[in-house]
Amino acid sequence: MKKVTGLGGVFFKCDDPKAMNEWYTKNLGLPTSEYGVTFEWREVDDPSKKGATAWCTFPKDTSYFNPSIKPFMINYRVED
């Protein structure tokens, strides 16, 4: 199994993704779009290497998380 190197993305279901994105923009300053937010960053050991972590809302009836029935999904970055 490869070593986890960070978070690739955080995704969650909600009743109204557009309203949820607007709340996060207004109250937390996240520059959301219909696709959520992409946080860009650089590797600590090699700042010339860039990476990204995604944050995104989904409608509660999405099948994107299948076969899971959980209302959230976390993706990890791994060495490979």
PDB file with one MODEL, atoms N, CA, C and O in Angstrom:
MODEL        1
ATOM      1  N   MET A   1       0.846  -1.190   0.000  1.00  0.00           N
ATOM      2  CA  MET A   1       0.000   0.000   0.000  1.00  0.00           C
ATOM      3  C   MET A   1       0.883   1.242   0.000  1.00  0.00           C
ATOM      4  O   MET A   1       1.877   1.313   0.723  1.00  0.00           O
ATOM      5  N   LYS A   2       0.516   2.193  -0.800  1.00  0.00           N
ATOM      6  CA  LYS A   2       1.292   3.416  -0.921  1.00  0.00           C
ATOM      7  C   LYS A   2       1.017   4.357   0.242  1.00  0.00           C
ATOM      8  O   LYS A   2      -0.048   4.314   0.857  1.00  0.00           O
ATOM      9  N   LYS A   3       1.978   5.192   0.527  1.00  0.00           N
ATOM     10  CA  LYS A   3       1.891   6.156   1.616  1.00  0.00           C
ATOM     11  C   LYS A   3       0.969   7.327   1.239  1.00  0.00           C
ATOM     12  O   LYS A   3       1.062   7.867   0.137  1.00  0.00           O
ATOM     13  N   VAL A   4       0.091   7.706   2.153  1.00  0.00           N
ATOM     14  CA  VAL A   4      -0.771   8.872   1.944  1.00  0.00           C
ATOM     15  C   VAL A   4       0.091  10.120   2.074  1.00  0.00           C
ATOM     16  O   VAL A   4       0.843  10.268   3.037  1.00  0.00           O
ATOM     17  N   THR A   5      -0.024  11.017   1.097  1.00  0.00           N
ATOM     18  CA  THR A   5       0.779  12.239   1.105  1.00  0.00           C
ATOM     19  C   THR A   5      -0.049  13.493   1.357  1.00  0.00           C
ATOM     20  O   THR A   5       0.515  14.573   1.528  1.00  0.00           O
ATOM     21  N   GLY A   6      -1.376  13.373   1.385  1.00  0.00           N
ATOM     22  CA  GLY A   6      -2.218  14.535   1.631  1.00  0.00           C
ATOM     23  C   GLY A   6      -3.652  14.280   1.221  1.00  0.00           C
ATOM     24  O   GLY A   6      -4.028  13.163   0.865  1.00  0.00           O
ATOM     25  N   LEU A   7      -4.437  15.326   1.277  1.00  0.00           N
ATOM     26  CA  LEU A   7      -5.845  15.240   0.877  1.00  0.00           C
ATOM     27  C   LEU A   7      -6.003  15.635  -0.586  1.00  0.00           C
ATOM     28  O   LEU A   7      -5.511  16.676  -1.021  1.00  0.00           O
ATOM     29  N   GLY A   8      -6.691  14.794  -1.325  1.00  0.00           N
ATOM     30  CA  GLY A   8      -6.989  15.109  -2.719  1.00  0.00           C
ATOM     31  C   GLY A   8      -8.293  15.867  -2.849  1.00  0.00           C
ATOM     32  O   GLY A   8      -8.446  16.706  -3.737  1.00  0.00           O
ATOM     33  N   GLY A   9      -9.239  15.570  -1.959  1.00  0.00           N
ATOM     34  CA  GLY A   9     -10.508  16.266  -2.034  1.00  0.00           C
ATOM     35  C   GLY A   9     -11.460  15.900  -0.923  1.00  0.00           C
ATOM     36  O   GLY A   9     -11.382  14.821  -0.336  1.00  0.00           O
ATOM     37  N   VAL A  10     -12.361  16.823  -0.648  1.00  0.00           N
ATOM     38  CA  VAL A  10     -13.434  16.629   0.328  1.00  0.00           C
ATOM     39  C   VAL A  10     -14.731  16.949  -0.406  1.00  0.00           C
ATOM     40  O   VAL A  10     -14.891  18.033  -0.966  1.00  0.00           O
ATOM     41  N   PHE A  11     -15.653  15.993  -0.394  1.00  0.00           N
ATOM     42  CA  PHE A  11     -16.896  16.112  -1.149  1.00  0.00           C
ATOM     43  C   PHE A  11     -18.054  15.733  -0.232  1.00  0.00           C
ATOM     44  O   PHE A  11     -17.953  14.771   0.529  1.00  0.00           O
ATOM     45  N   PHE A  12     -19.152  16.481  -0.299  1.00  0.00           N
ATOM     46  CA  PHE A  12     -20.291  16.125   0.544  1.00  0.00           C
ATOM     47  C   PHE A  12     -21.611  16.456  -0.119  1.00  0.00           C
ATOM     48  O   PHE A  12     -21.717  17.362  -0.946  1.00  0.00           O
ATOM     49  N   LYS A  13     -22.623  15.680   0.276  1.00  0.00           N
ATOM     50  CA  LYS A  13     -23.974  15.853  -0.243  1.00  0.00           C
ATOM     51  C   LYS A  13     -24.722  16.871   0.609  1.00  0.00           C
ATOM     52  O   LYS A  13     -24.491  16.982   1.813  1.00  0.00           O
ATOM     53  N   CYS A  14     -25.620  17.610  -0.032  1.00  0.00           N
ATOM     54  CA  CYS A  14     -26.461  18.557   0.703  1.00  0.00           C
ATOM     55  C   CYS A  14     -27.755  18.783  -0.082  1.00  0.00           C
ATOM     56  O   CYS A  14     -27.857  18.433  -1.257  1.00  0.00           O
ATOM     57  N   ASP A  15     -28.732  19.374   0.594  1.00  0.00           N
ATOM     58  CA  ASP A  15     -30.035  19.606  -0.027  1.00  0.00           C
ATOM     59  C   ASP A  15     -29.958  20.578  -1.201  1.00  0.00           C
ATOM     60  O   ASP A  15     -30.625  20.383  -2.217  1.00  0.00           O
ATOM     61  N   ASP A  16     -29.148  21.620  -1.061  1.00  0.00           N
ATOM     62  CA  ASP A  16     -29.087  22.673  -2.075  1.00  0.00           C
ATOM     63  C   ASP A  16     -27.630  23.095  -2.267  1.00  0.00           C
ATOM     64  O   ASP A  16     -27.172  24.023  -1.600  1.00  0.00           O
ATOM     65  N   PRO A  17     -26.894  22.436  -3.161  1.00  0.00           N
ATOM     66  CA  PRO A  17     -25.479  22.757  -3.348  1.00  0.00           C
ATOM     67  C   PRO A  17     -25.217  24.231  -3.673  1.00  0.00           C
ATOM     68  O   PRO A  17     -24.242  24.803  -3.185  1.00  0.00           O
ATOM     69  N   LYS A  18     -26.064  24.844  -4.480  1.00  0.00           N
ATOM     70  CA  LYS A  18     -25.856  26.251  -4.829  1.00  0.00           C
ATOM     71  C   LYS A  18     -25.943  27.137  -3.589  1.00  0.00           C
ATOM     72  O   LYS A  18     -25.087  27.997  -3.379  1.00  0.00           O
ATOM     73  N   ALA A  19     -26.967  26.934  -2.771  1.00  0.00           N
ATOM     74  CA  ALA A  19     -27.123  27.719  -1.545  1.00  0.00           C
ATOM     75  C   ALA A  19     -25.976  27.445  -0.573  1.00  0.00           C
ATOM     76  O   ALA A  19     -25.491  28.360   0.092  1.00  0.00           O
ATOM     77  N   MET A  20     -25.541  26.187  -0.491  1.00  0.00           N
ATOM     78  CA  MET A  20     -24.430  25.841   0.397  1.00  0.00           C
ATOM     79  C   MET A  20     -23.151  26.541  -0.062  1.00  0.00           C
ATOM     80  O   MET A  20     -22.412  27.088   0.756  1.00  0.00           O
ATOM     81  N   ASN A  21     -22.892  26.524  -1.371  1.00  0.00           N
ATOM     82  CA  ASN A  21     -21.714  27.218  -1.897  1.00  0.00           C
ATOM     83  C   ASN A  21     -21.776  28.708  -1.592  1.00  0.00           C
ATOM     84  O   ASN A  21     -20.778  29.311  -1.199  1.00  0.00           O
ATOM     85  N   GLU A  22     -22.950  29.297  -1.776  1.00  0.00           N
ATOM     86  CA  GLU A  22     -23.119  30.727  -1.485  1.00  0.00           C
ATOM     87  C   GLU A  22     -22.853  31.019  -0.017  1.00  0.00           C
ATOM     88  O   GLU A  22     -22.248  32.041   0.305  1.00  0.00           O
ATOM     89  N   TRP A  23     -23.295  30.136   0.886  1.00  0.00           N
ATOM     90  CA  TRP A  23     -23.053  30.329   2.316  1.00  0.00           C
ATOM     91  C   TRP A  23     -21.554  30.302   2.608  1.00  0.00           C
ATOM     92  O   TRP A  23     -21.045  31.156   3.334  1.00  0.00           O
ATOM     93  N   TYR A  24     -20.852  29.327   2.046  1.00  0.00           N
ATOM     94  CA  TYR A  24     -19.408  29.231   2.271  1.00  0.00           C
ATOM     95  C   TYR A  24     -18.670  30.430   1.681  1.00  0.00           C
ATOM     96  O   TYR A  24     -17.670  30.873   2.247  1.00  0.00           O
ATOM     97  N   THR A  25     -19.138  30.956   0.567  1.00  0.00           N
ATOM     98  CA  THR A  25     -18.526  32.148  -0.019  1.00  0.00           C
ATOM     99  C   THR A  25     -18.757  33.356   0.880  1.00  0.00           C
ATOM    100  O   THR A  25     -17.822  34.093   1.192  1.00  0.00           O
ATOM    101  N   LYS A  26     -20.002  33.555   1.293  1.00  0.00           N
ATOM    102  CA  LYS A  26     -20.352  34.722   2.109  1.00  0.00           C
ATOM    103  C   LYS A  26     -19.715  34.676   3.491  1.00  0.00           C
ATOM    104  O   LYS A  26     -19.172  35.680   3.953  1.00  0.00           O
ATOM    105  N   ASN A  27     -19.773  33.531   4.154  1.00  0.00           N
ATOM    106  CA  ASN A  27     -19.354  33.449   5.553  1.00  0.00           C
ATOM    107  C   ASN A  27     -17.905  33.039   5.774  1.00  0.00           C
ATOM    108  O   ASN A  27     -17.314  33.387   6.796  1.00  0.00           O
ATOM    109  N   LEU A  28     -17.329  32.306   4.834  1.00  0.00           N
ATOM    110  CA  LEU A  28     -15.951  31.847   5.010  1.00  0.00           C
ATOM    111  C   LEU A  28     -15.011  32.344   3.919  1.00  0.00           C
ATOM    112  O   LEU A  28     -13.809  32.086   3.967  1.00  0.00           O
ATOM    113  N   GLY A  29     -15.552  33.050   2.943  1.00  0.00           N
ATOM    114  CA  GLY A  29     -14.713  33.623   1.901  1.00  0.00           C
ATOM    115  C   GLY A  29     -14.194  32.648   0.859  1.00  0.00           C
ATOM    116  O   GLY A  29     -13.254  32.968   0.131  1.00  0.00           O
ATOM    117  N   LEU A  30     -14.794  31.451   0.773  1.00  0.00           N
ATOM    118  CA  LEU A  30     -14.344  30.496  -0.239  1.00  0.00           C
ATOM    119  C   LEU A  30     -14.829  30.949  -1.613  1.00  0.00           C
ATOM    120  O   LEU A  30     -16.013  31.243  -1.778  1.00  0.00           O
ATOM    121  N   PRO A  31     -13.952  31.009  -2.588  1.00  0.00           N
ATOM    122  CA  PRO A  31     -14.345  31.435  -3.933  1.00  0.00           C
ATOM    123  C   PRO A  31     -14.993  30.284  -4.707  1.00  0.00           C
ATOM    124  O   PRO A  31     -14.406  29.762  -5.656  1.00  0.00           O
ATOM    125  N   THR A  32     -16.190  29.894  -4.304  1.00  0.00           N
ATOM    126  CA  THR A  32     -16.848  28.722  -4.880  1.00  0.00           C
ATOM    127  C   THR A  32     -17.388  28.999  -6.280  1.00  0.00           C
ATOM    128  O   THR A  32     -17.677  30.135  -6.654  1.00  0.00           O
ATOM    129  N   SER A  33     -17.510  27.920  -7.027  1.00  0.00           N
ATOM    130  CA  SER A  33     -18.178  27.933  -8.327  1.00  0.00           C
ATOM    131  C   SER A  33     -19.111  26.728  -8.326  1.00  0.00           C
ATOM    132  O   SER A  33     -19.258  26.064  -7.300  1.00  0.00           O
ATOM    133  N   GLU A  34     -19.740  26.439  -9.456  1.00  0.00           N
ATOM    134  CA  GLU A  34     -20.605  25.261  -9.506  1.00  0.00           C
ATOM    135  C   GLU A  34     -19.804  23.979  -9.302  1.00  0.00           C
ATOM    136  O   GLU A  34     -20.381  22.930  -9.016  1.00  0.00           O
ATOM    137  N   TYR A  35     -18.489  24.051  -9.445  1.00  0.00           N
ATOM    138  CA  TYR A  35     -17.622  22.886  -9.259  1.00  0.00           C
ATOM    139  C   TYR A  35     -16.925  22.893  -7.903  1.00  0.00           C
ATOM    140  O   TYR A  35     -16.051  22.062  -7.658  1.00  0.00           O
ATOM    141  N   GLY A  36     -17.294  23.807  -7.027  1.00  0.00           N
ATOM    142  CA  GLY A  36     -16.681  23.879  -5.709  1.00  0.00           C
ATOM    143  C   GLY A  36     -15.484  24.806  -5.698  1.00  0.00           C
ATOM    144  O   GLY A  36     -15.514  25.888  -6.283  1.00  0.00           O
ATOM    145  N   VAL A  37     -14.423  24.367  -5.021  1.00  0.00           N
ATOM    146  CA  VAL A  37     -13.205  25.165  -4.884  1.00  0.00           C
ATOM    147  C   VAL A  37     -12.008  24.245  -5.088  1.00  0.00           C
ATOM    148  O   VAL A  37     -12.030  23.083  -4.682  1.00  0.00           O
ATOM    149  N   THR A  38     -10.979  24.768  -5.713  1.00  0.00           N
ATOM    150  CA  THR A  38      -9.714  24.050  -5.800  1.00  0.00           C
ATOM    151  C   THR A  38      -8.681  24.848  -5.024  1.00  0.00           C
ATOM    152  O   THR A  38      -8.405  26.004  -5.344  1.00  0.00           O
ATOM    153  N   PHE A  39      -8.114  24.226  -4.004  1.00  0.00           N
ATOM    154  CA  PHE A  39      -7.061  24.851  -3.216  1.00  0.00           C
ATOM    155  C   PHE A  39      -5.720  24.421  -3.805  1.00  0.00           C
ATOM    156  O   PHE A  39      -5.371  23.241  -3.770  1.00  0.00           O
ATOM    157  N   GLU A  40      -4.977  25.371  -4.340  1.00  0.00           N
ATOM    158  CA  GLU A  40      -3.665  25.057  -4.897  1.00  0.00           C
ATOM    159  C   GLU A  40      -2.608  25.281  -3.830  1.00  0.00           C
ATOM    160  O   GLU A  40      -2.718  26.191  -3.009  1.00  0.00           O
ATOM    161  N   TRP A  41      -1.600  24.454  -3.851  1.00  0.00           N
ATOM    162  CA  TRP A  41      -0.525  24.538  -2.865  1.00  0.00           C
ATOM    163  C   TRP A  41       0.760  24.009  -3.481  1.00  0.00           C
ATOM    164  O   TRP A  41       0.758  23.485  -4.594  1.00  0.00           O
ATOM    165  N   ARG A  42       1.859  24.152  -2.746  1.00  0.00           N
ATOM    166  CA  ARG A  42       3.171  23.673  -3.197  1.00  0.00           C
ATOM    167  C   ARG A  42       3.705  22.654  -2.207  1.00  0.00           C
ATOM    168  O   ARG A  42       3.412  22.710  -1.013  1.00  0.00           O
ATOM    169  N   GLU A  43       4.487  21.726  -2.721  1.00  0.00           N
ATOM    170  CA  GLU A  43       5.117  20.711  -1.878  1.00  0.00           C
ATOM    171  C   GLU A  43       6.108  21.388  -0.927  1.00  0.00           C
ATOM    172  O   GLU A  43       6.866  22.262  -1.347  1.00  0.00           O
ATOM    173  N   VAL A  44       6.107  20.999   0.329  1.00  0.00           N
ATOM    174  CA  VAL A  44       7.016  21.577   1.319  1.00  0.00           C
ATOM    175  C   VAL A  44       8.467  21.281   0.953  1.00  0.00           C
ATOM    176  O   VAL A  44       9.319  22.168   1.013  1.00  0.00           O
ATOM    177  N   ASP A  45       8.745  20.041   0.575  1.00  0.00           N
ATOM    178  CA  ASP A  45      10.121  19.630   0.281  1.00  0.00           C
ATOM    179  C   ASP A  45      10.618  20.100  -1.081  1.00  0.00           C
ATOM    180  O   ASP A  45      11.825  20.131  -1.320  1.00  0.00           O
ATOM    181  N   ASP A  46       9.711  20.463  -1.968  1.00  0.00           N
ATOM    182  CA  ASP A  46      10.089  20.922  -3.304  1.00  0.00           C
ATOM    183  C   ASP A  46       9.047  21.921  -3.800  1.00  0.00           C
ATOM    184  O   ASP A  46       8.101  21.541  -4.491  1.00  0.00           O
ATOM    185  N   PRO A  47       9.219  23.212  -3.445  1.00  0.00           N
ATOM    186  CA  PRO A  47       8.228  24.230  -3.806  1.00  0.00           C
ATOM    187  C   PRO A  47       7.974  24.388  -5.305  1.00  0.00           C
ATOM    188  O   PRO A  47       7.013  25.052  -5.694  1.00  0.00           O
ATOM    189  N   SER A  48       8.811  23.796  -6.148  1.00  0.00           N
ATOM    190  CA  SER A  48       8.545  23.875  -7.585  1.00  0.00           C
ATOM    191  C   SER A  48       7.406  22.935  -7.987  1.00  0.00           C
ATOM    192  O   SER A  48       6.843  23.075  -9.073  1.00  0.00           O
ATOM    193  N   LYS A  49       7.066  21.981  -7.120  1.00  0.00           N
ATOM    194  CA  LYS A  49       5.974  21.043  -7.387  1.00  0.00           C
ATOM    195  C   LYS A  49       4.669  21.580  -6.805  1.00  0.00           C
ATOM    196  O   LYS A  49       4.584  21.909  -5.622  1.00  0.00           O
ATOM    197  N   LYS A  50       3.654  21.660  -7.668  1.00  0.00           N
ATOM    198  CA  LYS A  50       2.343  22.143  -7.242  1.00  0.00           C
ATOM    199  C   LYS A  50       1.383  20.980  -7.059  1.00  0.00           C
ATOM    200  O   LYS A  50       1.533  19.924  -7.674  1.00  0.00           O
ATOM    201  N   GLY A  51       0.402  21.194  -6.207  1.00  0.00           N
ATOM    202  CA  GLY A  51      -0.654  20.220  -6.000  1.00  0.00           C
ATOM    203  C   GLY A  51      -1.968  20.944  -5.807  1.00  0.00           C
ATOM    204  O   GLY A  51      -2.012  22.173  -5.760  1.00  0.00           O
ATOM    205  N   ALA A  52      -3.038  20.177  -5.696  1.00  0.00           N
ATOM    206  CA  ALA A  52      -4.356  20.776  -5.505  1.00  0.00           C
ATOM    207  C   ALA A  52      -5.225  19.862  -4.656  1.00  0.00           C
ATOM    208  O   ALA A  52      -5.114  18.637  -4.711  1.00  0.00           O
ATOM    209  N   THR A  53      -6.087  20.486  -3.872  1.00  0.00           N
ATOM    210  CA  THR A  53      -7.089  19.779  -3.085  1.00  0.00           C
ATOM    211  C   THR A  53      -8.449  20.354  -3.471  1.00  0.00           C
ATOM    212  O   THR A  53      -8.640  21.570  -3.475  1.00  0.00           O
ATOM    213  N   ALA A  54      -9.383  19.478  -3.791  1.00  0.00           N
ATOM    214  CA  ALA A  54     -10.722  19.898  -4.209  1.00  0.00           C
ATOM    215  C   ALA A  54     -11.689  19.882  -3.029  1.00  0.00           C
ATOM    216  O   ALA A  54     -11.551  19.075  -2.110  1.00  0.00           O
ATOM    217  N   TRP A  55     -12.659  20.772  -3.066  1.00  0.00           N
ATOM    218  CA  TRP A  55     -13.757  20.835  -2.089  1.00  0.00           C
ATOM    219  C   TRP A  55     -15.013  21.062  -2.915  1.00  0.00           C
ATOM    220  O   TRP A  55     -15.083  22.014  -3.692  1.00  0.00           O
ATOM    221  N   CYS A  56     -16.007  20.193  -2.753  1.00  0.00           N
ATOM    222  CA  CYS A  56     -17.172  20.304  -3.628  1.00  0.00           C
ATOM    223  C   CYS A  56     -18.437  19.772  -2.966  1.00  0.00           C
ATOM    224  O   CYS A  56     -18.414  18.758  -2.267  1.00  0.00           O
ATOM    225  N   THR A  57     -19.535  20.475  -3.200  1.00  0.00           N
ATOM    226  CA  THR A  57     -20.850  20.029  -2.753  1.00  0.00           C
ATOM    227  C   THR A  57     -21.529  19.262  -3.883  1.00  0.00           C
ATOM    228  O   THR A  57     -21.280  19.511  -5.063  1.00  0.00           O
ATOM    229  N   PHE A  58     -22.388  18.326  -3.499  1.00  0.00           N
ATOM    230  CA  PHE A  58     -23.154  17.528  -4.459  1.00  0.00           C
ATOM    231  C   PHE A  58     -24.611  17.494  -4.014  1.00  0.00           C
ATOM    232  O   PHE A  58     -24.890  17.626  -2.822  1.00  0.00           O
ATOM    233  N   PRO A  59     -25.546  17.320  -4.947  1.00  0.00           N
ATOM    234  CA  PRO A  59     -26.943  17.144  -4.546  1.00  0.00           C
ATOM    235  C   PRO A  59     -27.094  15.868  -3.721  1.00  0.00           C
ATOM    236  O   PRO A  59     -26.368  14.897  -3.933  1.00  0.00           O
ATOM    237  N   LYS A  60     -28.031  15.871  -2.787  1.00  0.00           N
ATOM    238  CA  LYS A  60     -28.177  14.717  -1.892  1.00  0.00           C
ATOM    239  C   LYS A  60     -28.561  13.441  -2.622  1.00  0.00           C
ATOM    240  O   LYS A  60     -28.356  12.349  -2.092  1.00  0.00           O
ATOM    241  N   ASP A  61     -29.118  13.551  -3.833  1.00  0.00           N
ATOM    242  CA  ASP A  61     -29.516  12.354  -4.574  1.00  0.00           C
ATOM    243  C   ASP A  61     -28.478  11.916  -5.617  1.00  0.00           C
ATOM    244  O   ASP A  61     -28.784  11.099  -6.485  1.00  0.00           O
ATOM    245  N   THR A  62     -27.263  12.450  -5.538  1.00  0.00           N
ATOM    246  CA  THR A  62     -26.228  12.076  -6.503  1.00  0.00           C
ATOM    247  C   THR A  62     -25.871  10.592  -6.403  1.00  0.00           C
ATOM    248  O   THR A  62     -25.935   9.995  -5.328  1.00  0.00           O
ATOM    249  N   SER A  63     -25.502  10.020  -7.522  1.00  0.00           N
ATOM    250  CA  SER A  63     -25.015   8.638  -7.524  1.00  0.00           C
ATOM    251  C   SER A  63     -23.487   8.611  -7.618  1.00  0.00           C
ATOM    252  O   SER A  63     -22.884   7.541  -7.702  1.00  0.00           O
ATOM    253  N   TYR A  64     -22.871   9.784  -7.603  1.00  0.00           N
ATOM    254  CA  TYR A  64     -21.421   9.894  -7.775  1.00  0.00           C
ATOM    255  C   TYR A  64     -20.641   9.134  -6.704  1.00  0.00           C
ATOM    256  O   TYR A  64     -19.548   8.638  -6.976  1.00  0.00           O
ATOM    257  N   PHE A  65     -21.186   9.036  -5.493  1.00  0.00           N
ATOM    258  CA  PHE A  65     -20.476   8.381  -4.391  1.00  0.00           C
ATOM    259  C   PHE A  65     -20.707   6.868  -4.366  1.00  0.00           C
ATOM    260  O   PHE A  65     -20.094   6.165  -3.563  1.00  0.00           O
ATOM    261  N   ASN A  66     -21.576   6.368  -5.230  1.00  0.00           N
ATOM    262  CA  ASN A  66     -21.908   4.937  -5.215  1.00  0.00           C
ATOM    263  C   ASN A  66     -20.666   4.072  -5.372  1.00  0.00           C
ATOM    264  O   ASN A  66     -19.747   4.442  -6.102  1.00  0.00           O
ATOM    265  N   PRO A  67     -20.624   2.936  -4.705  1.00  0.00           N
ATOM    266  CA  PRO A  67     -21.702   2.254  -4.004  1.00  0.00           C
ATOM    267  C   PRO A  67     -21.888   2.723  -2.551  1.00  0.00           C
ATOM    268  O   PRO A  67     -22.758   2.203  -1.852  1.00  0.00           O
ATOM    269  N   SER A  68     -21.105   3.677  -2.094  1.00  0.00           N
ATOM    270  CA  SER A  68     -21.256   4.155  -0.718  1.00  0.00           C
ATOM    271  C   SER A  68     -22.604   4.852  -0.539  1.00  0.00           C
ATOM    272  O   SER A  68     -23.111   5.493  -1.460  1.00  0.00           O
ATOM    273  N   ILE A  69     -23.170   4.721   0.648  1.00  0.00           N
ATOM    274  CA  ILE A  69     -24.406   5.433   0.984  1.00  0.00           C
ATOM    275  C   ILE A  69     -24.120   6.606   1.922  1.00  0.00           C
ATOM    276  O   ILE A  69     -25.043   7.280   2.379  1.00  0.00           O
ATOM    277  N   LYS A  70     -22.853   6.843   2.202  1.00  0.00           N
ATOM    278  CA  LYS A  70     -22.459   7.932   3.101  1.00  0.00           C
ATOM    279  C   LYS A  70     -22.661   9.286   2.422  1.00  0.00           C
ATOM    280  O   LYS A  70     -22.606   9.378   1.195  1.00  0.00           O
ATOM    281  N   PRO A  71     -22.897  10.348   3.220  1.00  0.00           N
ATOM    282  CA  PRO A  71     -23.126  11.669   2.645  1.00  0.00           C
ATOM    283  C   PRO A  71     -21.839  12.451   2.365  1.00  0.00           C
ATOM    284  O   PRO A  71     -21.895  13.633   2.025  1.00  0.00           O
ATOM    285  N   PHE A  72     -20.693  11.803   2.506  1.00  0.00           N
ATOM    286  CA  PHE A  72     -19.430  12.498   2.265  1.00  0.00           C
ATOM    287  C   PHE A  72     -18.427  11.533   1.648  1.00  0.00           C
ATOM    288  O   PHE A  72     -18.586  10.314   1.724  1.00  0.00           O
ATOM    289  N   MET A  73     -17.394  12.099   1.037  1.00  0.00           N
ATOM    290  CA  MET A  73     -16.321  11.298   0.461  1.00  0.00           C
ATOM    291  C   MET A  73     -15.030  12.094   0.616  1.00  0.00           C
ATOM    292  O   MET A  73     -14.992  13.291   0.333  1.00  0.00           O
ATOM    293  N   ILE A  74     -13.990  11.430   1.062  1.00  0.00           N
ATOM    294  CA  ILE A  74     -12.672  12.048   1.180  1.00  0.00           C
ATOM    295  C   ILE A  74     -11.714  11.264   0.301  1.00  0.00           C
ATOM    296  O   ILE A  74     -11.602  10.045   0.426  1.00  0.00           O
ATOM    297  N   ASN A  75     -11.029  11.962  -0.581  1.00  0.00           N
ATOM    298  CA  ASN A  75     -10.016  11.335  -1.425  1.00  0.00           C
ATOM    299  C   ASN A  75      -8.643  11.701  -0.879  1.00  0.00           C
ATOM    300  O   ASN A  75      -8.411  12.833  -0.454  1.00  0.00           O
ATOM    301  N   TYR A  76      -7.747  10.740  -0.896  1.00  0.00           N
ATOM    302  CA  TYR A  76      -6.389  10.965  -0.420  1.00  0.00           C
ATOM    303  C   TYR A  76      -5.415  10.997  -1.585  1.00  0.00           C
ATOM    304  O   TYR A  76      -5.611  10.310  -2.587  1.00  0.00           O
ATOM    305  N   ARG A  77      -4.380  11.785  -1.451  1.00  0.00           N
ATOM    306  CA  ARG A  77      -3.259  11.755  -2.388  1.00  0.00           C
ATOM    307  C   ARG A  77      -2.319  10.662  -1.895  1.00  0.00           C
ATOM    308  O   ARG A  77      -2.070  10.551  -0.694  1.00  0.00           O
ATOM    309  N   VAL A  78      -1.803   9.867  -2.801  1.00  0.00           N
ATOM    310  CA  VAL A  78      -0.890   8.789  -2.420  1.00  0.00           C
ATOM    311  C   VAL A  78       0.337   8.796  -3.323  1.00  0.00           C
ATOM    312  O   VAL A  78       0.305   9.321  -4.435  1.00  0.00           O
ATOM    313  N   GLU A  79       1.415   8.204  -2.825  1.00  0.00           N
ATOM    314  CA  GLU A  79       2.617   8.031  -3.643  1.00  0.00           C
ATOM    315  C   GLU A  79       2.343   6.943  -4.663  1.00  0.00           C
ATOM    316  O   GLU A  79       1.747   5.916  -4.337  1.00  0.00           O
ATOM    317  N   ASP A  80       2.774   7.161  -5.889  1.00  0.00           N
ATOM    318  CA  ASP A  80       2.712   6.091  -6.887  1.00  0.00           C
ATOM    319  C   ASP A  80       3.485   6.389  -8.125  1.00  0.00           C
ATOM    320  O   ASP A  80       3.517   5.573  -9.045  1.00  0.00           O
TER     321      ASP A  80
ENDMDL
END
